Amino acid sequence: MQRIKTITSYTGLARWLAETSTEPIAWLARGQVDEIPSPYYASPTVSIHDWNGRAVIYFETRHRHYEVFEVPAELLRFKSDEEAADLHLLFCRAAARH
């Protein structure tokens, strides 16, 4: 996953979000992007938004420090939050077996 932007304020985040699509264009399961640390993120899914023609996700990786990542084209995307959550549950069950 390639980081393409870092935002270091709430105001900066609000301005950046104003440039993105208001509704998600697709979803990822959180397990697909576990390598991105985010102590504040507990959802089993991640919404993908359009930003200037790029599919992006963002996380608050530490206090008031937001990182924006471009979603690779080869990464499996889901049309709904529920489908992505189902895959996350599969990741959790597989991890519990090991």
N, C-alpha and C positions, 0 to 999 in steps of 0.2 A: 504494500500500500504506500503510495507516494504522498507525502505531506506537501501541500501546495500553498498553504497560508497559515500564519499564526496570528491570533488576535489576542490582545492583552487587556481588554477592558469590556465592561458591559455595554458601553456606548458603541464601541467598535463592533461588538457582536450584533447589536441591534441594527446598525447600518449595513453590515454584511448580510444579515438575514433579509433585509428589505430588498436586496438584489437577487435573492434566490426565489425559486418557485414556492408559492404559498402552501401547496399540497405536495406530499411526497410523490415522486415519480415511480418509486419501487421501494422494496424493503430488503434488508439483509437479516440473517440470524446473527445474534451477538457472537455466537461461537465462530463465525466466519472471520471476525476481526478481533479476536481475543488478544492479539499481540499489541493492540493499542490500549495502554493503561488508562483507566478513567475511574478514579475512586468515587465519583458521584453518579455513575451510570448503573442502574440496576435493571433496566428493561431487557427482556429477552430478544428484542428486535431493534433494528437501527433503520431509521428512515433515510432514504436517498433523495436528495433534492437536485434540481437543475440550477447550475450557476454558470451563466454565460456559455451555455452549450456543453457544460461538463457535468457529469454525474458525481456528486460529492456527498460526503458525510462529515460530521464534526463532533468532537468530543471536548469536554472540559477536562484537561489532563492534570491540571492542578488549579488552585484558586485563581480565578479570573485569567486563566490561560487556556485559550481555545485553539485547537488545531484542526485544520480542514484537510481532508484527504480526498484525492480523486479515486473513485471506485474503478478498478480495472475491468475492462470489458469482459474478460473471461470468468469473472466471479459470478456465481449463481445468484440471480435476483428473483424476488418474489413479487407477485402482483398485489398481495394483501399482507397485512400485519399478521393475520392468523396463520398463513402458510409459513412465514418466516419463524413464527413462534414454535410451530411444530418441528421444524428442523433444529431449533435450539434445544428443544426437549430431547431429541435424538442424541445431540452432542452431550447433554447432561447424563443421559442413561449410559452412553458408551464410556464416559469418564468414570462413572460410578462402578462399572464392571472391572476397571483396571486398577 
